[in-house]
Amino acid sequence: MKNKTFLIYISLILITILSFAIPKIITNIQDKKILSDKYTISQKIHALNENAKSVELIEKIYSKYNMDKYNVQVSDIVSATETTIVKETEGDVNIQINDENIDYTLNKFQELIRQNIIEKDFYNQFSSKFITYRILDYDNDKIKYMQVKIFTQDSLDEAIASIEIENETNKIIAYTVKKEYSEITQKVLLEYAQYLGLYSISDDWEYRDNELKSKTAGIKIIGDADEKYVYVKIVPFEG
């Protein structure tokens, strides 16, 4: 009887261990498969214009997805000063906060607003007294970029917007905003390609299933959405 009880006890322990280990093993296998997908930039891209900013950006995007190790620094910045929204001047909305880092990042969204990628009403979210930025700086020997997640006092458990900014080109290479401030359409993704400086380097852009891609540029802009948010990013494309 004691032996039987002991075997049952051991079996329960093994089942418990495996219930945690197996999902982790499967996840690690999937991660390794993703990281093993190495993208090779086409020589046609280099032939477009070696000195062009657009080619530099494409190279950075390939580096981002070819790298599986980064040095990452995480920092939080909190502004206790109420956001001041100054009225429009020639189509711009000026955001003033007594913190130059936060002021810079919020105003960075102007680049997407000017290109009609997101709505001007986007700034209506930032009338709360506190704004918190979580900044993740990614760095390796090929690319540096910053991801910024924005929280307000009304949404401390969930970022209401985020962007990724590539260091060398200073371009927004990914963004997330609420659905009421943007959408996924061919027009929006084309505007984003123009903002990135990529649209003019190729004439074979094709839009299908919320994706805009070019074989010549070797780039794909992916749009996605859920019930609350719109997500857009630029990734390598080997067609």
Rosetta blueprint (number, residue, H / E / L):
1 M L
2 K H
3 N H
4 K H
5 T H
6 F H
7 L H
8 I H
9 Y H
10 I H
11 S H
12 L H
13 I H
14 L H
15 I H
16 T H
17 I H
18 L H
19 S H
20 F H
21 A H
22 I H
23 P H
24 K H
25 I H
26 I H
27 T H
28 N H
29 I H
30 Q H
31 D H
32 K H
33 K H
34 I H
35 L H
36 S H
37 D L
38 K L
39 Y L
40 T L
41 I L
42 S L
43 Q H
44 K H
45 I H
46 H H
47 A H
48 L H
49 N L
50 E L
51 N L
52 A L
53 K H
54 S H
55 V H
56 E H
57 L H
58 I H
59 E H
60 K H
61 I H
62 Y H
63 S H
64 K H
65 Y H
66 N H
67 M L
68 D L
69 K L
70 Y L
71 N E
72 V E
73 Q E
74 V E
75 S E
76 D E
77 I E
78 V E
79 S E
80 A L
81 T L
82 E L
83 T L
84 T E
85 I E
86 V E
87 K E
88 E E
89 T E
90 E L
91 G L
92 D E
93 V E
94 N E
95 I E
96 Q E
97 I L
98 N L
99 D L
100 E H
101 N H
102 I H
103 D H
104 Y H
105 T H
106 L H
107 N H
108 K H
109 F L
110 Q H
111 E H
112 L H
113 I H
114 R H
115 Q L
116 N L
117 I L
118 I L
119 E L
120 K H
121 D H
122 F H
123 Y H
124 N H
125 Q H
126 F H
127 S L
128 S L
129 K L
130 F L
131 I E
132 T E
133 Y E
134 R E
135 I E
136 L E
137 D E
138 Y E
139 D E
140 N L
141 D L
142 K L
143 I L
144 K E
145 Y E
146 M E
147 Q E
148 V E
149 K E
150 I E
151 F E
152 T E
153 Q L
154 D L
155 S E
156 L L
157 D L
158 E L
159 A L
160 I L
161 A E
162 S E
163 I E
164 E E
165 I E
166 E E
167 N L
168 E L
169 T L
170 N L
171 K L
172 I E
173 I E
174 A E
175 Y E
176 T E
177 V E
178 K E
179 K H
180 E H
181 Y H
182 S L
183 E L
184 I L
185 T L
186 Q H
187 K H
188 V H
189 L H
190 L H
191 E H
192 Y H
193 A H
194 Q H
195 Y H
196 L H
197 G L
198 L L
199 Y H
200 S H
201 I H
202 S L
203 D L
204 D L
205 W L
206 E E
207 Y E
208 R E
209 D L
210 N L
211 E E
212 L E
213 K E
214 S E
215 K L
216 T L
217 A L
218 G L
219 I E
220 K E
221 I E
222 I E
223 G E
224 D E
225 A E
226 D L
227 E L
228 K L
229 Y E
230 V E
231 Y E
232 V E
233 K E
234 I E
235 V E
236 P E
237 F L
238 E L
239 G L
